[in-house]
């Protein structure tokens, strides 16, 4: 399997209209880098939730 078959475009998982909608942050993940001890945050957005749900459905279909 090569990298081209693994990578997908975002619009494989959501409608193109959803990609360009205003991003609303629903949660922030936080943690500390073990090397630098710097606090890091990662926002969770509605778009990322939609992509994750669609990906889970695809994985479930292929299981």
PDB file of N, CA, C and O in Angstrom:
ATOM      1  N   UNK A   1       0.866  -1.180   0.000  1.00  0.00           N
ATOM      2  CA  UNK A   1       0.000   0.000   0.000  1.00  0.00           C
ATOM      3  C   UNK A   1       0.905   1.233   0.000  1.00  0.00           C
ATOM      4  O   UNK A   1       1.811   1.345   0.826  1.00  0.00           O
ATOM      5  N   UNK A   2       0.656   2.152  -0.926  1.00  0.00           N
ATOM      6  CA  UNK A   2       1.477   3.363  -0.952  1.00  0.00           C
ATOM      7  C   UNK A   2       0.745   4.527  -0.287  1.00  0.00           C
ATOM      8  O   UNK A   2      -0.442   4.442   0.026  1.00  0.00           O
ATOM      9  N   UNK A   3       1.481   5.606  -0.082  1.00  0.00           N
ATOM     10  CA  UNK A   3       0.933   6.758   0.630  1.00  0.00           C
ATOM     11  C   UNK A   3      -0.271   7.354  -0.085  1.00  0.00           C
ATOM     12  O   UNK A   3      -1.195   7.837   0.569  1.00  0.00           O
ATOM     13  N   UNK A   4      -0.278   7.329  -1.394  1.00  0.00           N
ATOM     14  CA  UNK A   4      -1.382   7.898  -2.170  1.00  0.00           C
ATOM     15  C   UNK A   4      -2.707   7.204  -1.843  1.00  0.00           C
ATOM     16  O   UNK A   4      -3.751   7.856  -1.847  1.00  0.00           O
ATOM     17  N   UNK A   5      -2.689   5.908  -1.563  1.00  0.00           N
ATOM     18  CA  UNK A   5      -3.933   5.194  -1.257  1.00  0.00           C
ATOM     19  C   UNK A   5      -4.366   5.401   0.187  1.00  0.00           C
ATOM     20  O   UNK A   5      -5.516   5.125   0.531  1.00  0.00           O
ATOM     21  N   UNK A   6      -3.468   5.881   1.034  1.00  0.00           N
ATOM     22  CA  UNK A   6      -3.808   6.101   2.440  1.00  0.00           C
ATOM     23  C   UNK A   6      -4.415   7.485   2.657  1.00  0.00           C
ATOM     24  O   UNK A   6      -5.366   7.626   3.426  1.00  0.00           O
ATOM     25  N   UNK A   7      -3.880   8.506   1.993  1.00  0.00           N
ATOM     26  CA  UNK A   7      -4.323   9.881   2.213  1.00  0.00           C
ATOM     27  C   UNK A   7      -5.636  10.162   1.494  1.00  0.00           C
ATOM     28  O   UNK A   7      -5.860   9.703   0.374  1.00  0.00           O
ATOM     29  N   UNK A   8      -6.494  10.922   2.157  1.00  0.00           N
ATOM     30  CA  UNK A   8      -7.775  11.314   1.588  1.00  0.00           C
ATOM     31  C   UNK A   8      -7.914  12.828   1.647  1.00  0.00           C
ATOM     32  O   UNK A   8      -7.350  13.482   2.525  1.00  0.00           O
ATOM     33  N   UNK A   9      -8.653  13.363   0.726  1.00  0.00           N
ATOM     34  CA  UNK A   9      -8.987  14.776   0.765  1.00  0.00           C
ATOM     35  C   UNK A   9     -10.050  14.984   1.842  1.00  0.00           C
ATOM     36  O   UNK A   9     -10.831  14.078   2.133  1.00  0.00           O
ATOM     37  N   UNK A  10     -10.078  16.176   2.430  1.00  0.00           N
ATOM     38  CA  UNK A  10     -11.085  16.486   3.452  1.00  0.00           C
ATOM     39  C   UNK A  10     -12.484  16.311   2.880  1.00  0.00           C
ATOM     40  O   UNK A  10     -13.389  15.857   3.581  1.00  0.00           O
ATOM     41  N   UNK A  11     -12.669  16.669   1.609  1.00  0.00           N
ATOM     42  CA  UNK A  11     -14.020  16.557   1.044  1.00  0.00           C
ATOM     43  C   UNK A  11     -14.422  15.110   0.749  1.00  0.00           C
ATOM     44  O   UNK A  11     -15.521  14.872   0.248  1.00  0.00           O
ATOM     45  N   UNK A  12     -13.549  14.136   1.051  1.00  0.00           N
ATOM     46  CA  UNK A  12     -13.963  12.730   1.031  1.00  0.00           C
ATOM     47  C   UNK A  12     -14.847  12.420   2.250  1.00  0.00           C
ATOM     48  O   UNK A  12     -15.591  11.439   2.253  1.00  0.00           O
ATOM     49  N   UNK A  13     -14.753  13.263   3.277  1.00  0.00           N
ATOM     50  CA  UNK A  13     -15.452  12.991   4.525  1.00  0.00           C
ATOM     51  C   UNK A  13     -16.584  13.962   4.826  1.00  0.00           C
ATOM     52  O   UNK A  13     -17.503  13.619   5.569  1.00  0.00           O
ATOM     53  N   UNK A  14     -16.538  15.153   4.274  1.00  0.00           N
ATOM     54  CA  UNK A  14     -17.580  16.156   4.518  1.00  0.00           C
ATOM     55  C   UNK A  14     -17.909  16.875   3.217  1.00  0.00           C
ATOM     56  O   UNK A  14     -17.141  16.839   2.256  1.00  0.00           O
ATOM     57  N   UNK A  15     -19.065  17.528   3.208  1.00  0.00           N
ATOM     58  CA  UNK A  15     -19.461  18.309   2.038  1.00  0.00           C
ATOM     59  C   UNK A  15     -18.553  19.525   1.899  1.00  0.00           C
ATOM     60  O   UNK A  15     -18.068  20.071   2.889  1.00  0.00           O
ATOM     61  N   UNK A  16     -18.334  19.934   0.670  1.00  0.00           N
ATOM     62  CA  UNK A  16     -17.464  21.102   0.426  1.00  0.00           C
ATOM     63  C   UNK A  16     -17.963  22.346   1.142  1.00  0.00           C
ATOM     64  O   UNK A  16     -17.153  23.169   1.569  1.00  0.00           O
ATOM     65  N   UNK A  17     -19.283  22.507   1.287  1.00  0.00           N
ATOM     66  CA  UNK A  17     -19.829  23.676   1.986  1.00  0.00           C
ATOM     67  C   UNK A  17     -19.380  23.706   3.444  1.00  0.00           C
ATOM     68  O   UNK A  17     -19.147  24.775   4.009  1.00  0.00           O
ATOM     69  N   UNK A  18     -19.260  22.517   4.048  1.00  0.00           N
ATOM     70  CA  UNK A  18     -18.858  22.440   5.459  1.00  0.00           C
ATOM     71  C   UNK A  18     -17.412  22.866   5.667  1.00  0.00           C
ATOM     72  O   UNK A  18     -17.063  23.360   6.739  1.00  0.00           O
ATOM     73  N   UNK A  19     -16.574  22.683   4.663  1.00  0.00           N
ATOM     74  CA  UNK A  19     -15.162  23.016   4.792  1.00  0.00           C
ATOM     75  C   UNK A  19     -14.970  24.515   4.955  1.00  0.00           C
ATOM     76  O   UNK A  19     -14.080  24.954   5.683  1.00  0.00           O
ATOM     77  N   UNK A  20     -15.795  25.297   4.285  1.00  0.00           N
ATOM     78  CA  UNK A  20     -15.604  26.739   4.268  1.00  0.00           C
ATOM     79  C   UNK A  20     -16.493  27.487   5.264  1.00  0.00           C
ATOM     80  O   UNK A  20     -16.468  28.716   5.313  1.00  0.00           O
ATOM     81  N   UNK A  21     -17.268  26.759   6.047  1.00  0.00           N
ATOM     82  CA  UNK A  21     -18.109  27.429   7.037  1.00  0.00           C
ATOM     83  C   UNK A  21     -17.244  27.960   8.170  1.00  0.00           C
ATOM     84  O   UNK A  21     -16.104  27.533   8.351  1.00  0.00           O
ATOM     85  N   UNK A  22     -17.798  28.887   8.923  1.00  0.00           N
ATOM     86  CA  UNK A  22     -17.068  29.450  10.068  1.00  0.00           C
ATOM     87  C   UNK A  22     -16.739  28.340  11.062  1.00  0.00           C
ATOM     88  O   UNK A  22     -17.594  27.526  11.410  1.00  0.00           O
ATOM     89  N   UNK A  23     -15.502  28.324  11.505  1.00  0.00           N
ATOM     90  CA  UNK A  23     -15.077  27.292  12.443  1.00  0.00           C
ATOM     91  C   UNK A  23     -15.475  27.662  13.875  1.00  0.00           C
ATOM     92  O   UNK A  23     -15.108  28.721  14.383  1.00  0.00           O
ATOM     93  N   UNK A  24     -16.209  26.792  14.491  1.00  0.00           N
ATOM     94  CA  UNK A  24     -16.624  26.992  15.878  1.00  0.00           C
ATOM     95  C   UNK A  24     -15.878  25.979  16.731  1.00  0.00           C
ATOM     96  O   UNK A  24     -15.980  24.774  16.500  1.00  0.00           O
ATOM     97  N   UNK A  25     -15.130  26.459  17.716  1.00  0.00           N
ATOM     98  CA  UNK A  25     -14.381  25.583  18.607  1.00  0.00           C
ATOM     99  C   UNK A  25     -15.324  25.084  19.698  1.00  0.00           C
ATOM    100  O   UNK A  25     -15.972  25.874  20.384  1.00  0.00           O
ATOM    101  N   UNK A  26     -15.392  23.763  19.849  1.00  0.00           N
ATOM    102  CA  UNK A  26     -16.288  23.160  20.831  1.00  0.00           C
ATOM    103  C   UNK A  26     -15.544  22.675  22.079  1.00  0.00           C
ATOM    104  O   UNK A  26     -16.165  22.408  23.108  1.00  0.00           O
ATOM    105  N   UNK A  27     -14.229  22.562  21.989  1.00  0.00           N
ATOM    106  CA  UNK A  27     -13.451  22.061  23.121  1.00  0.00           C
ATOM    107  C   UNK A  27     -11.979  22.344  22.857  1.00  0.00           C
ATOM    108  O   UNK A  27     -11.572  22.464  21.702  1.00  0.00           O
ATOM    109  N   UNK A  28     -11.188  22.452  23.895  1.00  0.00           N
ATOM    110  CA  UNK A  28      -9.736  22.557  23.760  1.00  0.00           C
ATOM    111  C   UNK A  28      -9.085  21.395  24.510  1.00  0.00           C
ATOM    112  O   UNK A  28      -9.308  21.205  25.705  1.00  0.00           O
ATOM    113  N   UNK A  29      -8.280  20.625  23.787  1.00  0.00           N
ATOM    114  CA  UNK A  29      -7.464  19.603  24.433  1.00  0.00           C
ATOM    115  C   UNK A  29      -6.204  20.299  24.937  1.00  0.00           C
ATOM    116  O   UNK A  29      -5.652  21.153  24.244  1.00  0.00           O
ATOM    117  N   UNK A  30      -5.752  19.950  26.114  1.00  0.00           N
ATOM    118  CA  UNK A  30      -4.554  20.553  26.685  1.00  0.00           C
ATOM    119  C   UNK A  30      -3.637  19.472  27.230  1.00  0.00           C
ATOM    120  O   UNK A  30      -4.081  18.431  27.714  1.00  0.00           O
ATOM    121  N   UNK A  31      -2.351  19.752  27.136  1.00  0.00           N
ATOM    122  CA  UNK A  31      -1.370  18.833  27.692  1.00  0.00           C
ATOM    123  C   UNK A  31      -0.004  19.484  27.703  1.00  0.00           C
ATOM    124  O   UNK A  31       0.191  20.560  27.138  1.00  0.00           O
ATOM    125  N   UNK A  32       0.936  18.825  28.349  1.00  0.00           N
ATOM    126  CA  UNK A  32       2.292  19.342  28.437  1.00  0.00           C
ATOM    127  C   UNK A  32       3.231  18.479  27.614  1.00  0.00           C
ATOM    128  O   UNK A  32       3.154  17.251  27.648  1.00  0.00           O
ATOM    129  N   UNK A  33       4.112  19.128  26.880  1.00  0.00           N
ATOM    130  CA  UNK A  33       5.132  18.428  26.111  1.00  0.00           C
ATOM    131  C   UNK A  33       6.111  17.792  27.088  1.00  0.00           C
ATOM    132  O   UNK A  33       6.630  18.479  27.968  1.00  0.00           O
ATOM    133  N   UNK A  34       6.378  16.488  26.953  1.00  0.00           N
ATOM    134  CA  UNK A  34       7.290  15.842  27.898  1.00  0.00           C
ATOM    135  C   UNK A  34       8.728  16.359  27.794  1.00  0.00           C
ATOM    136  O   UNK A  34       9.471  16.314  28.774  1.00  0.00           O
ATOM    137  N   UNK A  35       9.125  16.850  26.617  1.00  0.00           N
ATOM    138  CA  UNK A  35      10.497  17.344  26.452  1.00  0.00           C
ATOM    139  C   UNK A  35      10.654  18.781  26.929  1.00  0.00           C
ATOM    140  O   UNK A  35      11.573  19.087  27.689  1.00  0.00           O
ATOM    141  N   UNK A  36       9.758  19.668  26.486  1.00  0.00           N
ATOM    142  CA  UNK A  36       9.915  21.101  26.768  1.00  0.00           C
ATOM    143  C   UNK A  36       9.131  21.559  27.989  1.00  0.00           C
ATOM    144  O   UNK A  36       9.359  22.650  28.512  1.00  0.00           O
ATOM    145  N   UNK A  37       8.214  20.725  28.435  1.00  0.00           N
ATOM    146  CA  UNK A  37       7.306  21.057  29.548  1.00  0.00           C
ATOM    147  C   UNK A  37       6.382  22.233  29.203  1.00  0.00           C
ATOM    148  O   UNK A  37       5.742  22.811  30.081  1.00  0.00           O
ATOM    149  N   UNK A  38       6.326  22.571  27.924  1.00  0.00           N
ATOM    150  CA  UNK A  38       5.461  23.663  27.466  1.00  0.00           C
ATOM    151  C   UNK A  38       4.014  23.177  27.394  1.00  0.00           C
ATOM    152  O   UNK A  38       3.748  22.067  26.935  1.00  0.00           O
ATOM    153  N   UNK A  39       3.080  24.016  27.850  1.00  0.00           N
ATOM    154  CA  UNK A  39       1.660  23.674  27.781  1.00  0.00           C
ATOM    155  C   UNK A  39       1.186  23.865  26.339  1.00  0.00           C
ATOM    156  O   UNK A  39       1.412  24.915  25.738  1.00  0.00           O
ATOM    157  N   UNK A  40       0.537  22.858  25.797  1.00  0.00           N
ATOM    158  CA  UNK A  40       0.043  22.887  24.422  1.00  0.00           C
ATOM    159  C   UNK A  40      -1.476  22.764  24.427  1.00  0.00           C
ATOM    160  O   UNK A  40      -2.044  22.071  25.271  1.00  0.00           O
ATOM    161  N   UNK A  41      -2.125  23.432  23.494  1.00  0.00           N
ATOM    162  CA  UNK A  41      -3.575  23.305  23.344  1.00  0.00           C
ATOM    163  C   UNK A  41      -3.895  22.984  21.896  1.00  0.00           C
ATOM    164  O   UNK A  41      -3.207  23.427  20.976  1.00  0.00           O
ATOM    165  N   UNK A  42      -4.944  22.212  21.714  1.00  0.00           N
ATOM    166  CA  UNK A  42      -5.413  21.839  20.389  1.00  0.00           C
ATOM    167  C   UNK A  42      -6.925  22.032  20.362  1.00  0.00           C
ATOM    168  O   UNK A  42      -7.643  21.383  21.123  1.00  0.00           O
ATOM    169  N   UNK A  43      -7.417  22.914  19.499  1.00  0.00           N
ATOM    170  CA  UNK A  43      -8.865  23.130  19.452  1.00  0.00           C
ATOM    171  C   UNK A  43      -9.587  21.999  18.713  1.00  0.00           C
ATOM    172  O   UNK A  43      -9.092  21.480  17.712  1.00  0.00           O
ATOM    173  N   UNK A  44     -10.747  21.633  19.216  1.00  0.00           N
ATOM    174  CA  UNK A  44     -11.626  20.698  18.507  1.00  0.00           C
ATOM    175  C   UNK A  44     -12.727  21.542  17.891  1.00  0.00           C
ATOM    176  O   UNK A  44     -13.399  22.298  18.592  1.00  0.00           O
ATOM    177  N   UNK A  45     -12.913  21.417  16.590  1.00  0.00           N
ATOM    178  CA  UNK A  45     -13.917  22.212  15.883  1.00  0.00           C
ATOM    179  C   UNK A  45     -15.052  21.324  15.386  1.00  0.00           C
ATOM    180  O   UNK A  45     -14.938  20.098  15.378  1.00  0.00           O
ATOM    181  N   UNK A  46     -16.125  21.943  14.981  1.00  0.00           N
ATOM    182  CA  UNK A  46     -17.256  21.200  14.421  1.00  0.00           C
ATOM    183  C   UNK A  46     -16.819  20.435  13.177  1.00  0.00           C
ATOM    184  O   UNK A  46     -17.231  19.293  12.972  1.00  0.00           O
ATOM    185  N   UNK A  47     -15.985  21.063  12.343  1.00  0.00           N
ATOM    186  CA  UNK A  47     -15.496  20.389  11.141  1.00  0.00           C
ATOM    187  C   UNK A  47     -14.683  19.145  11.499  1.00  0.00           C
ATOM    188  O   UNK A  47     -14.859  18.095  10.881  1.00  0.00           O
ATOM    189  N   UNK A  48     -13.800  19.252  12.484  1.00  0.00           N
ATOM    190  CA  UNK A  48     -13.000  18.083  12.863  1.00  0.00           C
ATOM    191  C   UNK A  48     -13.884  16.972  13.439  1.00  0.00           C
ATOM    192  O   UNK A  48     -13.596  15.791  13.245  1.00  0.00           O
ATOM    193  N   UNK A  49     -14.961  17.343  14.147  1.00  0.00           N
ATOM    194  CA  UNK A  49     -15.898  16.338  14.671  1.00  0.00           C
ATOM    195  C   UNK A  49     -16.608  15.625  13.523  1.00  0.00           C
ATOM    196  O   UNK A  49     -16.762  14.404  13.552  1.00  0.00           O
ATOM    197  N   UNK A  50     -17.040  16.377  12.515  1.00  0.00           N
ATOM    198  CA  UNK A  50     -17.721  15.766  11.365  1.00  0.00           C
ATOM    199  C   UNK A  50     -16.797  14.803  10.635  1.00  0.00           C
ATOM    200  O   UNK A  50     -17.207  13.707  10.252  1.00  0.00           O
ATOM    201  N   UNK A  51     -15.543  15.218  10.443  1.00  0.00           N
ATOM    202  CA  UNK A  51     -14.574  14.362   9.759  1.00  0.00           C
ATOM    203  C   UNK A  51     -14.334  13.090  10.565  1.00  0.00           C
ATOM    204  O   UNK A  51     -14.302  11.996  10.003  1.00  0.00           O
ATOM    205  N   UNK A  52     -14.166  13.228  11.881  1.00  0.00           N
ATOM    206  CA  UNK A  52     -13.920  12.070  12.741  1.00  0.00           C
ATOM    207  C   UNK A  52     -15.094  11.090  12.706  1.00  0.00           C
ATOM    208  O   UNK A  52     -14.882   9.879  12.630  1.00  0.00           O
ATOM    209  N   UNK A  53     -16.321  11.594  12.760  1.00  0.00           N
ATOM    210  CA  UNK A  53     -17.493  10.714  12.717  1.00  0.00           C
ATOM    211  C   UNK A  53     -17.596   9.974  11.386  1.00  0.00           C
ATOM    212  O   UNK A  53     -17.910   8.784  11.355  1.00  0.00           O
ATOM    213  N   UNK A  54     -17.334  10.672  10.301  1.00  0.00           N
ATOM    214  CA  UNK A  54     -17.391  10.045   8.978  1.00  0.00           C
ATOM    215  C   UNK A  54     -16.288   8.994   8.833  1.00  0.00           C
ATOM    216  O   UNK A  54     -16.518   7.914   8.289  1.00  0.00           O
ATOM    217  N   UNK A  55     -15.088   9.320   9.324  1.00  0.00           N
ATOM    218  CA  UNK A  55     -13.981   8.373   9.261  1.00  0.00           C
ATOM    219  C   UNK A  55     -14.300   7.123  10.081  1.00  0.00           C
ATOM    220  O   UNK A  55     -14.021   6.008   9.639  1.00  0.00           O
ATOM    221  N   UNK A  56     -14.874   7.296  11.258  1.00  0.00           N
ATOM    222  CA  UNK A  56     -15.260   6.150  12.081  1.00  0.00           C
ATOM    223  C   UNK A  56     -16.287   5.269  11.361  1.00  0.00           C
ATOM    224  O   UNK A  56     -16.211   4.042  11.409  1.00  0.00           O
ATOM    225  N   UNK A  57     -17.239   5.909  10.700  1.00  0.00           N
ATOM    226  CA  UNK A  57     -18.259   5.156   9.944  1.00  0.00           C
ATOM    227  C   UNK A  57     -17.605   4.363   8.805  1.00  0.00           C
ATOM    228  O   UNK A  57     -17.974   3.216   8.552  1.00  0.00           O
ATOM    229  N   UNK A  58     -16.637   4.977   8.125  1.00  0.00           N
ATOM    230  CA  UNK A  58     -15.930   4.295   7.035  1.00  0.00           C
ATOM    231  C   UNK A  58     -15.119   3.120   7.574  1.00  0.00           C
ATOM    232  O   UNK A  58     -15.115   2.043   6.977  1.00  0.00           O
ATOM    233  N   UNK A  59     -14.437   3.319   8.692  1.00  0.00           N
ATOM    234  CA  UNK A  59     -13.647   2.250   9.294  1.00  0.00           C
ATOM    235  C   UNK A  59     -14.552   1.109   9.739  1.00  0.00           C
ATOM    236  O   UNK A  59     -14.197  -0.061   9.591  1.00  0.00           O
ATOM    237  N   UNK A  60     -15.714   1.441  10.280  1.00  0.00           N
ATOM    238  CA  UNK A  60     -16.668   0.432  10.730  1.00  0.00           C
ATOM    239  C   UNK A  60     -17.187  -0.379   9.538  1.00  0.00           C
ATOM    240  O   UNK A  60     -17.367  -1.593   9.632  1.00  0.00           O
ATOM    241  N   UNK A  61     -17.421   0.306   8.426  1.00  0.00           N
ATOM    242  CA  UNK A  61     -17.893  -0.373   7.213  1.00  0.00           C
ATOM    243  C   UNK A  61     -16.864  -1.351   6.673  1.00  0.00           C
ATOM    244  O   UNK A  61     -17.217  -2.401   6.136  1.00  0.00           O
ATOM    245  N   UNK A  62     -15.591  -1.007   6.815  1.00  0.00           N
ATOM    246  CA  UNK A  62     -14.512  -1.825   6.258  1.00  0.00           C
ATOM    247  C   UNK A  62     -13.975  -2.854   7.227  1.00  0.00           C
ATOM    248  O   UNK A  62     -13.063  -3.606   6.884  1.00  0.00           O
ATOM    249  N   UNK A  63     -14.519  -2.905   8.427  1.00  0.00           N
ATOM    250  CA  UNK A  63     -14.014  -3.846   9.437  1.00  0.00           C
ATOM    251  C   UNK A  63     -14.509  -5.252   9.191  1.00  0.00           C
ATOM    252  O   UNK A  63     -14.178  -6.164   9.948  1.00  0.00           O
TER     253      UNK A  63
END
